Amino acid sequence: MIITIDGPAGSGKSTAARKAAARLGTAIQRVRAEQERKRLLTQVEYEQARLRTTLEQMPVGVVIAEAPSGRVILANHQVQRIWRHPRAECSTIEHLMEHEGFHEDGAAYAPGDWPLIRSLRTGEAVQDEEVEIERGDGARGTLLVSSTPIRDRQGRILAAVTSFHDITTRQRLEQALRRSHDTLEKRVRERTAELAKANQELRSLASELSLAEERERRRIATALHDSLGQNLALAKIKLGLARRRDRACSARESGAASGAPTADTQRGVSLSDSGVADRHLDEVRGLIEESIAFTRSLTFELSSPLLYTVGLEAAVERLAEQMQGRHGVQIQVVDDGKPKPLDEDMLVLFFQSVRELLMNAVKHANATRVTVTLARGETDVTARVEDDGGGFDPSAVGFPVSGIGEVGDPTDGFGLFSIRERLGHLGGRLEVQSVRDRGTVAVLTAPLGDTPTEGEG
């Protein structure tokens, strides 16, 4: 190896080379630093673009603001959709929070109360705070707001990120669901109460029906005893007297023929009145006729033969005549003249219902005039019973305000509730409208039967 040592002139050249090399090294470092800076800048831009794209795809509004200025670094498009004002106006959090906000208790937010500002100023982390806001268009909405600070390695707050989850629609749906649930519960309670009431009414009705049946048995037994039984007993006595008179007359005639006195002539009994036996027989005949009339009347009350042989119209007319004669109330029957075919069960119940309505008008309403209108429609038969009696207030006695319900003596087991329930069971209905001191109108409706009644071709 050969080493050359330059003199002073060579030393100058070496120094210049060293300086040139140093400058070259510095330039290379600068180039490398610039390349690294550009690489890092590209990477940052890529990360920012990826972050921005990610945030834009999120269904919630996201805002990143720097500390301590509050300048908005990033806000996705959901912020504009939620707050309903342009993102260009969201350069600072003051712009973003310029609309009113309200706590759950209704108190307004103070400027420093917003979660994002609290995170920037105090480092508070807020999770799902419910805020009611006034949007840019004046509409109200409800948000779930979360906010958290971003710190450096020394723990200093650099920025804060906040998210806005618009739950307005969900909250409205929840409120609607709660209202529907409350309404459903209310209806269930009301329906349960109605069913309980109906069950109680049905139990009371069953009990009243049993008692009414017993009362009807007692009434029939009393009527048979007081009228038919007494008539038959009296007729027996009269027949016995007539027979005794007849025997006495025969004995007298025999004694007169033989000349021997009889026991009656010895007691002073006059046997010359031959008309006594005839009078007793006439009385017996009268009692029998009265018993026959009573039996016919009782038979009609129990089950009108006219209902089966002639039809509904004739049975109602006969019923009106009997009740008018018995109670002194003017009862008019108006018929449209059309055949009214009803199934047998409905026919019986329909007639019984008309009779019950007339009894209500006469006994309970103290009516002086009653009109019964029978009519046939396309699909049903109606009986309208209208009286000029005292009427009643439906709401005052626990019936529907519309006036459709029950009237009459509440102790009567065959009240209108009974009529309505029994008619409803067979597809009919009862409607009652009544005003106190202005009378009552009751309308019975029954579906037409499949089998024609007498007189219908």
C-alpha positions as CSV (number, residue, x, y, z in Angstrom):
1,M,0.0,0.0,0.0
2,I,1.4,3.4,-1.0
3,I,0.5,6.5,1.2
4,T,1.0,9.9,-0.2
5,I,1.3,12.9,2.1
6,D,0.5,16.1,0.3
7,G,1.9,19.4,1.3
8,P,-0.1,22.5,1.9
9,A,-1.5,22.5,-1.5
10,G,-2.9,19.0,-1.0
11,S,-4.3,19.9,2.4
12,G,-6.6,22.5,0.8
13,K,-8.0,20.0,-1.6
14,S,-8.8,17.5,1.1
15,T,-10.7,20.1,3.2
16,A,-12.8,21.1,0.2
17,A,-13.6,17.4,-0.4
18,R,-14.6,17.0,3.1
19,K,-16.9,19.9,3.0
20,A,-18.4,18.7,-0.3
21,A,-19.0,15.3,1.2
22,A,-20.7,16.9,4.3
23,R,-22.9,19.0,2.0
24,L,-23.8,15.9,0.1
25,G,-24.6,14.0,3.2
26,T,-26.8,16.8,4.4
27,A,-28.6,16.9,1.1
28,I,-29.1,13.2,1.2
29,Q,-30.5,13.4,4.7
30,R,-32.8,16.2,3.6
31,V,-34.0,14.2,0.6
32,R,-34.6,11.2,2.8
33,A,-36.4,13.3,5.4
34,E,-38.6,14.8,2.7
35,Q,-39.3,11.4,1.3
36,E,-40.2,10.2,4.8
37,R,-42.3,13.3,5.3
38,K,-44.1,12.7,2.1
39,R,-44.6,9.0,3.0
40,L,-45.9,9.9,6.4
41,L,-48.1,12.6,4.9
42,T,-49.4,10.1,2.3
43,Q,-50.1,7.6,5.1
44,V,-51.8,10.3,7.2
45,E,-53.9,11.3,4.2
46,Y,-54.8,7.7,3.6
47,E,-55.7,7.2,7.2
48,Q,-57.7,10.4,7.2
49,A,-59.5,9.3,4.0
50,R,-60.2,5.9,5.5
51,L,-61.4,7.5,8.7
52,R,-63.5,10.0,6.9
53,T,-65.0,7.2,4.7
54,T,-65.7,5.1,7.7
55,L,-67.4,8.0,9.5
56,E,-69.5,8.8,6.5
57,Q,-70.8,5.3,6.5
58,M,-71.8,5.3,10.1
59,P,-75.5,5.7,10.9
60,V,-74.8,8.2,13.7
61,G,-73.5,11.8,13.6
62,V,-69.8,12.1,14.5
63,V,-68.0,15.4,15.3
64,I,-64.3,15.7,16.1
65,A,-63.3,19.1,17.6
66,E,-59.8,20.3,18.6
67,A,-59.0,21.7,22.0
68,P,-59.1,24.3,23.3
69,S,-60.4,26.3,20.3
70,G,-63.4,24.1,19.7
71,R,-62.7,24.1,15.9
72,V,-64.5,21.3,14.2
73,I,-61.9,19.1,12.5
74,L,-64.3,16.6,11.1
75,A,-68.1,16.1,10.9
76,N,-69.8,13.5,8.8
77,H,-72.9,14.0,6.7
78,Q,-75.2,12.5,9.4
79,V,-74.6,15.6,11.5
80,Q,-76.2,17.7,8.8
81,R,-79.1,15.2,8.5
82,I,-79.6,15.2,12.3
83,W,-79.2,18.9,13.0
84,R,-80.7,19.9,9.6
85,H,-78.3,22.7,8.7
86,P,-75.4,22.7,6.3
87,R,-72.1,21.1,7.3
88,A,-70.3,24.3,6.1
89,E,-71.9,26.1,9.0
90,C,-70.4,23.6,11.5
91,S,-66.9,25.1,11.6
92,T,-67.0,25.4,15.4
93,I,-68.9,23.8,18.2
94,E,-70.6,27.1,18.9
95,H,-72.2,26.9,15.4
96,L,-73.1,23.3,16.0
97,M,-74.7,23.9,19.4
98,E,-76.4,27.2,18.5
99,H,-79.8,25.5,18.7
100,E,-81.6,24.8,21.9
101,G,-81.2,21.6,23.8
102,F,-83.1,20.2,26.8
103,H,-82.4,17.7,29.5
104,E,-84.7,14.8,30.2
105,D,-86.4,16.9,32.9
106,G,-87.1,19.7,30.4
107,A,-84.5,22.1,31.6
108,A,-82.6,23.9,28.9
109,Y,-78.9,23.2,28.3
110,A,-76.5,26.0,29.3
111,P,-73.7,26.7,26.8
112,G,-71.2,24.7,28.9
113,D,-73.5,21.8,29.5
114,W,-73.2,20.1,26.1
115,P,-71.3,16.8,26.3
116,L,-68.7,17.8,23.6
117,I,-67.8,21.0,25.4
118,R,-67.5,19.2,28.8
119,S,-65.1,16.6,27.2
120,L,-63.0,19.4,25.7
121,R,-62.9,21.5,28.8
122,T,-62.9,19.0,31.7
123,G,-62.0,15.7,30.0
124,E,-65.4,14.2,31.0
125,A,-66.4,11.0,29.2
126,V,-70.2,11.0,28.5
127,Q,-72.1,7.9,27.6
128,D,-75.6,7.9,26.1
129,E,-76.9,11.2,27.5
130,E,-80.4,11.8,26.2
131,V,-80.8,15.3,24.8
132,E,-83.9,16.8,23.2
133,I,-82.8,19.3,20.5
134,E,-84.4,21.9,18.4
135,R,-83.2,21.3,14.8
136,G,-82.3,23.8,12.2
137,D,-85.9,23.7,10.7
138,G,-87.5,24.2,14.2
139,A,-88.5,20.6,14.6
140,R,-87.8,18.8,17.8
141,G,-85.8,15.6,18.1
142,T,-84.2,13.3,20.7
143,L,-80.6,12.3,20.6
144,L,-78.4,9.9,22.5
145,V,-75.1,11.8,22.9
146,S,-71.7,10.2,23.8
147,S,-68.5,12.2,24.0
148,T,-64.9,11.4,25.0
149,P,-61.6,13.4,25.0
150,I,-58.5,12.5,22.9
151,R,-55.3,12.9,24.9
152,D,-51.6,12.9,24.1
153,R,-49.0,10.8,26.0
154,Q,-48.7,13.4,28.7
155,G,-52.5,13.3,29.2
156,R,-53.2,16.7,27.7
157,I,-56.5,17.1,25.9
158,L,-55.9,17.5,22.2
159,A,-59.4,17.1,20.9
160,A,-62.8,15.4,21.7
161,V,-65.0,13.2,19.6
162,T,-68.8,13.1,20.1
163,S,-71.5,11.0,18.5
164,F,-75.2,11.8,18.0
165,H,-77.6,8.9,17.7
166,D,-81.0,10.1,16.5
167,I,-83.6,8.1,18.5
168,T,-86.6,10.3,17.6
169,T,-88.3,7.7,15.5
170,R,-87.5,4.9,17.9
171,Q,-88.8,7.0,20.8
172,R,-92.0,7.8,19.0
173,L,-92.5,4.2,18.2
174,E,-91.8,3.3,21.8
175,Q,-94.3,5.9,23.0
176,A,-96.8,4.7,20.4
177,L,-96.1,1.1,21.6
178,R,-96.6,2.2,25.2
179,R,-99.8,4.0,24.3
180,S,-101.0,0.9,22.5
181,H,-100.0,-1.3,25.4
182,D,-101.7,1.0,27.8
183,T,-104.8,1.2,25.6
184,L,-104.8,-2.6,25.2
185,E,-104.4,-3.0,29.0
186,K,-107.2,-0.6,29.5
187,R,-109.4,-2.4,27.0
188,V,-108.6,-5.7,28.6
189,R,-109.5,-4.3,32.1
190,E,-112.7,-2.8,30.7
191,R,-113.5,-6.0,28.9
192,T,-112.7,-8.1,31.9
193,A,-114.9,-5.8,34.0
194,E,-117.7,-6.1,31.4
195,L,-117.4,-9.9,31.4
196,A,-117.4,-9.9,35.2
197,K,-120.5,-7.7,35.2
198,A,-122.1,-9.8,32.5
199,N,-121.4,-13.0,34.4
200,Q,-122.8,-11.4,37.5
201,E,-125.9,-10.3,35.6
202,L,-126.2,-13.7,34.1
203,R,-125.9,-15.3,37.6
204,S,-128.5,-12.8,38.9
205,L,-130.7,-13.6,35.9
206,A,-130.4,-17.3,36.5
207,S,-131.4,-16.8,40.1
208,E,-134.2,-14.4,39.2
209,L,-135.4,-16.9,36.5
210,S,-135.6,-19.6,39.1
211,L,-137.4,-17.3,41.5
212,A,-139.7,-16.1,38.8
213,E,-140.5,-19.6,37.8
214,E,-141.4,-20.3,41.5
215,R,-143.5,-17.2,41.7
216,E,-145.2,-18.2,38.5
217,R,-146.0,-21.6,39.9
218,R,-147.3,-20.0,43.1
219,R,-149.4,-17.5,41.0
220,I,-150.9,-20.3,38.9
221,A,-151.5,-22.5,42.0
222,T,-153.2,-19.5,43.8
223,A,-155.3,-18.8,40.8
224,L,-156.3,-22.4,40.4
225,H,-157.2,-22.6,44.1
226,D,-158.9,-19.2,44.5
227,S,-160.9,-19.4,41.2
228,L,-161.1,-22.8,39.6
229,G,-160.8,-24.8,42.9
230,Q,-163.4,-22.7,44.8
231,N,-165.8,-22.8,41.8
232,L,-165.5,-26.6,41.6
233,A,-166.0,-26.9,45.4
234,L,-169.0,-24.6,45.4
235,A,-170.4,-26.4,42.4
236,K,-170.0,-29.7,44.4
237,I,-171.9,-28.1,47.3
238,K,-174.6,-26.8,45.0
239,L,-174.9,-30.2,43.3
240,G,-175.2,-31.9,46.8
241,L,-178.0,-29.4,47.8
242,A,-179.7,-30.0,44.5
243,R,-179.4,-33.8,45.0
244,R,-180.8,-33.5,48.5
245,R,-183.7,-31.4,47.3
246,D,-184.3,-33.9,44.6
247,R,-184.3,-36.8,47.1
248,A,-186.5,-34.9,49.5
249,C,-189.0,-34.2,46.8
250,S,-189.0,-37.9,45.8
251,A,-189.5,-38.9,49.4
252,R,-192.4,-36.4,49.8
253,E,-194.0,-37.7,46.8
254,S,-193.7,-41.3,48.1
255,G,-195.0,-40.3,51.5
256,A,-197.9,-38.4,50.1
257,A,-198.8,-41.5,48.1
258,S,-198.6,-43.8,51.1
259,G,-200.0,-41.3,53.7
260,A,-196.9,-41.7,56.0
261,P,-195.0,-38.6,57.1
262,T,-191.3,-38.1,56.2
263,A,-188.5,-36.8,58.4
264,D,-188.4,-33.6,56.5
265,T,-192.1,-32.9,57.0
266,Q,-191.7,-33.7,60.6
267,R,-188.9,-31.1,60.9
268,G,-191.0,-28.6,59.0
269,V,-188.9,-28.5,55.9
270,S,-190.9,-27.2,53.0
271,L,-190.6,-29.4,50.1
272,S,-193.1,-27.5,47.9
273,D,-190.4,-25.3,46.4
274,S,-189.6,-27.3,43.3
275,G,-187.5,-24.4,41.8
276,V,-184.8,-24.7,44.4
277,A,-183.0,-27.5,42.6
278,D,-183.3,-25.7,39.3
279,R,-181.7,-22.6,40.9
280,H,-178.8,-24.7,42.3
281,L,-178.3,-26.3,38.9
282,D,-178.3,-22.8,37.3
283,E,-175.7,-21.7,39.8
284,V,-173.6,-24.8,39.1
285,R,-173.8,-24.1,35.4
286,G,-172.7,-20.5,36.0
287,L,-169.7,-21.7,38.0
288,I,-168.8,-24.1,35.3
289,E,-168.9,-21.4,32.7
290,E,-166.9,-19.1,34.8
291,S,-164.3,-21.9,35.3
292,I,-164.2,-22.5,31.6
293,A,-163.6,-18.8,30.9
294,F,-160.9,-18.7,33.6
295,T,-159.2,-21.9,32.2
296,R,-159.2,-20.3,28.7
297,S,-157.7,-17.1,30.1
298,L,-155.0,-18.9,32.0
299,T,-154.3,-21.1,29.0
300,F,-153.8,-18.0,26.9
301,E,-151.5,-16.5,29.5
302,L,-149.4,-19.6,29.6
303,S,-149.2,-20.3,25.9
304,S,-151.5,-18.6,23.4
305,P,-153.1,-21.1,21.1
306,L,-153.6,-18.3,18.5
307,L,-149.9,-18.0,18.2
308,Y,-149.6,-21.5,16.7
309,T,-153.0,-21.7,14.9
310,V,-153.4,-18.2,13.4
311,G,-150.1,-16.4,13.9
312,L,-148.2,-13.6,15.7
313,E,-150.5,-10.8,14.7
314,A,-153.7,-12.4,16.0
315,A,-152.0,-13.4,19.2
316,V,-150.8,-9.9,19.9
317,E,-154.2,-8.4,19.1
318,R,-155.9,-10.8,21.5
319,L,-153.2,-10.0,24.1
320,A,-153.9,-6.3,23.7
321,E,-157.6,-6.8,24.1
322,Q,-157.2,-8.8,27.3
323,M,-154.7,-6.3,28.9
324,Q,-156.8,-3.4,27.9
325,G,-159.9,-4.9,29.5
326,R,-158.0,-6.0,32.6
327,H,-155.9,-2.8,33.2
328,G,-158.0,-0.1,31.5
329,V,-155.1,1.1,29.4
330,Q,-155.7,2.0,25.7
331,I,-153.6,-0.4,23.6
332,Q,-153.6,-0.1,19.8
333,V,-152.0,-2.7,17.5
334,V,-150.9,-1.6,14.1
335,D,-149.9,-4.3,11.6
336,D,-148.5,-3.8,8.1
337,G,-150.5,-6.8,6.8
338,K,-147.4,-8.7,5.6
339,P,-146.7,-12.3,6.6
340,K,-144.2,-12.6,9.4
341,P,-142.6,-16.1,9.3
342,L,-140.5,-16.8,12.4
343,D,-138.9,-20.0,13.7
344,E,-141.0,-21.5,16.4
345,D,-138.5,-20.8,19.2
346,M,-138.2,-17.2,18.1
347,L,-142.0,-16.9,17.6
348,V,-142.6,-17.9,21.2
349,L,-139.9,-15.7,22.6
350,F,-141.0,-12.7,20.4
351,F,-144.6,-13.0,21.6
352,Q,-143.4,-13.3,25.3
353,S,-141.2,-10.3,24.8
354,V,-144.1,-8.2,23.4
355,R,-146.2,-9.3,26.4
356,E,-143.4,-8.3,28.8
357,L,-143.0,-4.9,27.2
358,L,-146.7,-4.3,27.6
359,M,-146.6,-5.4,31.2
360,N,-143.7,-3.0,31.8
361,A,-145.6,-0.1,30.2
362,V,-148.8,-0.9,32.3
363,K,-147.3,-1.8,35.6
364,H,-144.0,0.1,35.9
365,A,-144.4,3.1,33.6
366,N,-148.0,3.9,34.5
367,A,-148.8,4.5,30.8
368,T,-152.3,5.4,29.7
369,R,-151.7,4.8,26.0
370,V,-149.6,2.1,24.3
371,T,-149.1,1.5,20.6
372,V,-147.7,-1.8,19.2
373,T,-146.5,-1.7,15.6
374,L,-145.7,-4.9,13.8
375,A,-143.8,-4.7,10.6
376,R,-141.8,-7.0,8.3
377,G,-138.5,-5.9,6.6
378,E,-136.4,-7.5,4.0
379,T,-134.6,-9.7,6.5
380,D,-136.4,-9.3,9.9
381,V,-139.6,-8.7,11.8
382,T,-139.9,-5.8,14.2
383,A,-142.3,-5.0,17.0
384,R,-142.2,-1.4,18.2
385,V,-143.9,-0.8,21.6
386,E,-144.3,2.9,22.4
387,D,-145.9,4.2,25.6
388,D,-146.6,7.6,27.1
389,G,-145.5,6.6,30.6
390,G,-143.0,8.1,33.0
391,G,-139.9,6.9,31.1
392,F,-136.5,6.6,32.8
393,D,-133.0,7.9,32.7
394,P,-130.7,5.0,31.4
395,S,-127.5,6.3,33.0
396,A,-129.2,6.8,36.3
397,V,-130.0,3.2,36.7
398,G,-126.8,1.8,35.4
399,F,-127.7,1.3,31.7
400,P,-125.8,2.6,28.6
401,V,-126.2,6.3,28.0
402,S,-127.5,5.6,24.5
403,G,-130.6,4.2,26.2
404,I,-130.1,0.7,24.8
405,G,-130.5,-1.6,27.8
406,E,-132.8,-2.7,30.5
407,V,-135.8,-0.9,32.2
408,G,-138.6,-1.7,34.5
409,D,-138.6,-3.1,38.0
410,P,-135.1,-4.3,38.8
411,T,-136.5,-7.1,40.9
412,D,-138.4,-8.5,38.0
413,G,-136.6,-11.5,36.7
414,F,-138.1,-11.1,33.3
415,G,-136.8,-7.6,32.8
416,L,-135.5,-6.2,29.5
417,F,-132.0,-7.5,30.3
418,S,-133.5,-11.0,30.1
419,I,-135.3,-10.2,26.9
420,R,-132.2,-8.8,25.3
421,E,-130.0,-11.8,26.3
422,R,-132.6,-14.3,25.2
423,L,-133.2,-12.5,21.9
424,G,-129.5,-12.2,21.3
425,H,-129.0,-15.9,21.8
426,L,-131.4,-16.5,18.9
427,G,-130.0,-13.8,16.6
428,G,-132.5,-11.0,17.6
429,R,-132.0,-7.8,19.5
430,L,-133.7,-5.3,21.7
431,E,-133.2,-1.5,21.6
432,V,-134.8,0.8,24.1
433,Q,-134.9,4.6,24.1
434,S,-136.4,6.4,27.0
435,V,-136.6,9.9,28.4
436,R,-137.9,10.6,31.8
437,D,-141.5,11.9,31.8
438,R,-141.6,11.5,28.0
439,G,-142.3,7.8,27.6
440,T,-140.4,4.8,26.3
441,V,-139.9,3.3,22.9
442,A,-138.8,-0.4,22.8
443,V,-138.0,-2.1,19.5
444,L,-137.8,-5.9,19.2
445,T,-136.1,-7.3,16.1
446,A,-136.0,-10.9,15.0
447,P,-134.6,-12.5,11.9
448,L,-137.1,-14.0,9.4
449,G,-137.5,-17.7,9.7
450,D,-137.1,-20.4,7.1
451,T,-140.5,-21.8,7.5
452,P,-143.6,-19.7,6.3
453,T,-146.3,-19.1,8.9
454,E,-150.0,-19.6,8.4
455,G,-151.3,-17.4,5.6
456,E,-148.1,-17.1,3.7
457,G,-147.9,-18.8,0.4
